[in-house]
């Protein structure tokens, strides 16, 4: 293994985070605070308990997951896309690094950032609502797996995109609607039966449900269904990344 | 024009002979060995055709060719940026596909384009490059490198704050950050001023003295003439010539002898015309072109014919053709001519 190479990529990407702190960390935290204020305090105070917890507390896992999903994709996609955009990818391709090492460096950095972001949002949420974490180890595991899986997805998006608009396509036009309709703001039993069934086809529901279970011991679907879904996501992302490096798709001609 | 082909054949034969003699291509004297290399892009464009080339350890190899000839594709394949379609490339005896870690850690590349991440500092980008190539951090080495390239004072500057020449130097520093044995310089002095170009030439000579093999592509023929030990010329994806620079200039270069006459000529004497001497308009100058490697006897004949014709010479000038003229002649020929 080229450990120096992995560390070099990791540190380089983390330096980028320091430089873009406002956009990468502060901005998502402020947006989440606004959600808490509007939906948690203002509107939430008029909503009765959901799944046995106050609406404000109910929102916390969903909002963390929502931000982590979108930001993991953004961090990782930007990291690799910017190298392609500027042409500095030549250095990566000519370095004595295997595909897996390149992925570990980039995805590791993006996942670290989004994991930290998740922690910051969780700590910030504590200022607005009382938080209880019944299964902290599961919470960390879910958060970590989600960060890694969606950073992998971001890496794929960064290689697929051929413009900055496509870079935003997945987080804004795919993940955001799926997260909004996947139980971030409500439990699916609050929906009519037909829409409950439709929602079960939304994969993000399983991630949010599992994560919420680690907080309050209740979820929309079973813990194992959530774990299975994230494992499936991870396997799909790994398969796609392997295919990209095998074929050289958008990397090598 | 069959003679252009012969150096390539010699090169190919030499590789085969060496293989047979040593039983291996991992000859200590060979830094890069390319055999039967082909590249066809997905678009269908064939960029390289049956390239055979052996670059010796420690030499400066000048790769010349017009735009789109295949120089950068060849370099990118050797460095691992582009995938080859056929053939084999070995670096220090290692196959670039099977043993890519061994080959790539030995190679440094200065790309043609001024590619950089505008917001990164010089130091960050340099430490990143060294790490990518598997080297442990070494601040002392990087400091020395930046000082050699007159970049030390700029180490905390962002790339976007640097001039074009300095960005080019940073690219060289990045390529050297992992102490490579082989350095590819793809148009390294494109767009840089004369002083910086001279600095870079000195740097390249210094690297060669330290045993680094240098492969240089350039549009400045003057640069190749100044720096290279051997020259390779690519045209339309084919390597049409590989030869020692001095030998090349001797065999393909031409000389011109100009005789300034005391009195202008009304008509060129028949004896001189038969030897191919030309009379310039005004009749005061006679010009005689001859190839540098085998027609020297002709000069003697011309001088005797001048004497026999009763002409009095006031002055004599000679001029040798430059590598640029040879290059223009080579790439200007139709592909069939060089076969």
Interface residues (C-beta under 8 A of the other chain):
Chain A: X2 X4 X5 X7 X8 X9 X11 X12 X15 X16 X19 X82 X83 X86 X87 X88 X90 X91 X92 X93 X94 X95 X96 X97 X248 X252 X253
Chain B: X41 X42 X76 X79 X80 X81 X82 X83 X100 X101 X102 X103 X104 X105 X107 X109 X111 X113 X115 X116 X117 X118 X119 X120 X124 X127 X128 X129 X130 X131 X132 X133 X134 X135 X136 X174
